[in-house]
Amino acid sequence: MLSNKKQTKNTIKPLKRLLGIMIRRYKFQLLFVLVLILLSAFANVRGSLFLQVVIDQYITPLIGKADPNFGGLLKAIMTMGVIYLVGITSTLIYNLMMVKVSEGTQKKIRDDLFNHLETLPLSYFDSNSHGDIMSHFTNDTDTLRQMISQSIPNLMLAGVTFISVFVAMFSLSIPLTLFVIFTVSLMFGMLRIISRRSGRYFGAQQRDLGRVNGFIEEMMHGQKVVKVFNHEKRAIDDFDTINETLRVSATKANGVANTLMPIMMNLLNVQYVLVAIVGGLFAVYGVSSLTVGMIASFLQLSRSLNGPISQISQQINFVIMALAGADRIFQLLDEAPEVDDGYVTLVNVTEKAGQLTESNERTGIWAWKQPHEDGSVTYTKLTGDVRFEAVNFGYDEGHVVLHDINLYAEPGQKVAFVGATGAGKTTITNLINRFYDVQEGKIRYDGINVQKIKKNSLRRSLGIILQDTHLFTGSIKDNIRYGRLDATDEEVIEAAKLANADSFIQHLPEQYDTVITGDGEGMSQGQRQLLAIARAAIADPPVMIMDEATSSIDTRTESIVQSGMDRLMEGRTVFVIAHRLSTIQNSDVIMVMDHGRILERGTHESLLKEGGLYYQLYTGKVELA
């Protein structure tokens, strides 16, 4: 259980940050809202005080008169009507304004969340459920919207009304007001105790809700696997367990919170009766010079306290739940972004007599632009020379995945990696991209340490085709153009032809304008892979990485995909990971890996002559796991 000090800190910090966002963006609107709330509160209190004037000055004098004149009373009632109209109008306007403030703040927070997500390292997404991350954008931000649009203005009105009522009460009777303060203090003490307990439970509820969303997202994504292995019953049982945890935490949170309102309302009714009794006794025994009108006004003011106290007891639950969501949101926003301390950038150049000159236009020739401390700049032509020098790496500290990796890929070479699952093949490609950084050793790209190269420049020089192709909702044309957003329609078609994708695209209803949904739902794996090749082709990178790009398609489709890949690989440095040895026999270098080490290297023919692990894999004596 959290200590009170820690709990208060966890509550105040997100609240201050949230208010800071609102004030920076909407300080004038919030100031105007505050003025309207003051007007609304003034109208409510003034109406209660006016009751004394009506009774003592207009109604009491008319009692017993044979021909009473109701003109003054009518005028007083009309004045009260105008005061209440001002209050109603103020309430309507500030509620509409707070809706705009809440929606704008919610948009700002979602923008900040998404922008920050794009800066986070890949390791964050590897270690956090996608559904839980999505829950920040939906459940957590929605609780903030409700708090900003409803809870904050209602609590502000309650606070202002509360103070105004007590000021008015003191003007009528100090002894009776002190009695009311005593009873209200008891009620707020109870409110504090209950809200403190519910705060812990609402935090647990938001976390458990994120877990439920994460599980659902995972099950929907893997529904085919669930059905293939007949795991529907297991999935239902697992969901029931997680959902039961949510039910328990939500029951505790809302159970405690829902007891607050009935308790407070009943206590307020008791207080109203006590004030009436005590006020009557004061008047009878002359403790305070109270008139009938003053007692009626005081009782009305006492009843007016019901509104603020009930608002506080009702809205405090939404505030606690929203602050639990805000705490989760700000935890995500406080995640450390991907570090990029590189300073070497990728630029277009023209080449004349061996001299490289930077160009603002796309020339097809790339170079690394490297500034130096003396202010000079050197350009190194991008050729695709990649070298690993004594590289050691582990995803977790103390758990080394790659051991003393030394390899080189000269410009235009095709380097293939072979090995069992977990041998470290994909890890090597992740290091080239700087999805992760090495712990020991160096990776050099055209002689430059990749840690000196800015990540966006490094990744712009690399193209990747993965086994699991991801397509976005949009037209086929847009999905291919994702590789280079400024590509023309003609370049899109040319890239599709190079990848052998044009033939099947032409048979689609809208051809290149056919809209893809659900990650290419309705398309074969081979067709999706061809689009991925076209997307890489239009980016035209000098280095390509192909991570088991043909392992999940049939042999006939593989020949079509392989043909497109062969065209794409021409003249480029290529790293290939493959389970099918037939696809890498023409590689310039084949690296045989096992448990993070390179055991053998050479061409297909030389490795067969050695009679080692590659020979055993090729002849079927050993199978890849």
C-alpha angles and dihedrals in degrees: 000000000000120000117243091246094052092043092052090048091050089051100044098045098058090040092055092048092048093049088047091057092048096047094047092053103032108022094133094045091048091049090052090047089053090053091050091048089052090051091049092049091046090052092052095048094041089053091054092049091046088063089071091052092049094049100040100036105030112020104035094050090052094056111110096009115134094213107026120192110223095183094099092046091051091050091050092050091050090051090053089050091055091049092051091046090056089051094049093047092049091050092050094050098046092047091054091047092050090053089059091045092050095048091046092049091047090052091048092051092047090049091050091047094051094043090050092047089058090058097050121104121253089250090070092059091044091057101039130066113250091220091054090050090050089051088067089062095046119024099024097046091044091058088053091051091053092048095049097044097041116007101047097049092042092050091047090050090046092051095047092044091048093055093042092050093052092048088052091046092053089053089058104038130350097194093050091046091053089053090052091049090054093053093043091051089057090051094049090049089057090045091054094050094049095043091051091056094045091050091066092047095048090054090053090046093056092048092048090048089055090052091052091050090048093051093048092049090049093049094048091050092048099038093123091055090048092054096041091057095038091240096145091112092048091048090050091049093048092048091048090054094050092042090050089055088053091048091053095048092042091048091051092047097045094034092059092040095049093055089061099071099050092044093050094045093051091047089051090053090050089049091051091054092046092050090051092050096044092044091052091049091049090052094046095048095038096242088142130011094249123166125200089257092051092050090048091049092046091051090048090051089048089052088048088062087064090071098054095039094047090045091052093047091046099043097040089076092055090046093052092048091047092049089051087054091044090052090055091046094051091045088059092045089051093055108119111257122232109286115237114178094159122126103179111099135194116242139172114252141181120224124216124165090343092306119123119215123187115243133194091211128077104262102166089241118100133194139181111246109211120184119204134210092253090060096255123128128213128195123214116193113239107239102154100251106158124181135178115206117195093320120185120181142168131177089217126040110261094017109094115199101175121042123201096326114192119175142133136204114198120210111290095010124135109221118189129196121208128183147106123293108286094026091121102256098129091040089063091055090047089056093050088056091044091235078140131014125232120251095210134015130021140271114209125198112194087342094307122115104246090224087068092055118088108248097234090053092046093050093044087062092054131070122199131198112186133195091242105055117206119207124185129226105268140071124320087246091056092048092054091043089055085086090062117006096200093056116126124233089255091055090049091054092045091053090049091052091050089053093047088243098116095079096060093038090058089059094055119102095248096020109208091001092058108127118234119210135177095025093304098322111186094026124104121247089248093054091049090049091052089054089051090053090049089050090053092044094056090052086056096203120183092226126048131196118197113187108194089312094168102034096100100048133079124263095254093050089043091063090055093046091044090053090054091046092050090055091048092049095054111120094000136107105248134193113198129190113191141164093197107075090199090072095057104041091105093053118125091224131016119198116201110205135190129174094347097312133104105236101172138013134181143085124311092260096045093049092051090052091052090060092213133129094310090054090051091049093048095047092045096245087122125028129210112249 
